[in-house]
């Protein structure tokens, strides 16, 4: 199974209920088939900086789990574009969601997603240093031509470390916007209760990341 560790520059998602939000920049930090690599990245650490001295990065806290899709869309005569859509399974709907709301994570959401051309410069986002930018194979790099950004079609762009992208808010109602209903495993099994033992995230990373916000929707 391919695992991706993705970093958002503003440490939150765009507000999916806003139709005129500014783009949020992010990048693929790591692509691996080993869960231990992700666990190591989620752990806290201390490190020294030249200007600010010793710094401490706290361990990650699990916040949500769900399903996602990357879709082509060109309804209404608009030029074809791609959407990243998701729907949460955890935390359960009957739990609080203050932790999720603080980072603009709705029960479901839709964003336009655009891949940044690593060979183009002059973007409003500073982006990664040259040595950290993605090196795409020729068949993917050729998709850009002279464009600064390209749709996430194919989604294989996201399989490369250093891939930079933009998320732009589109909607917090996937069915209304795209005519699509996302069905989670819990929906399919018609379960009324969310058993934490059924969570892939808890089974894989539960010993590494705190799960209170994930299960109860509160930070403390």
Secondary structure, 3 states (H helix, E strand, C coil): CCEEEEEECCCCCCCCCCCCCCCEEEEEEEEECCHHHHHHHHCCEEEEECCCEEEEECCCECCCEEEEEEEEECHHHCCCEEEEEEEEEECCCCCCCHHHHCCCCCCEEEEEEEEECCCCCCCCCCCCCHHHCCCCCHHHHCCCCCCCEEECCCHHHHHCCCCEEEEEEEECCHHHHHCCCCCCHHHHCCCCCCCHHHCHHHHHHCCCCECHHHHHCCCC
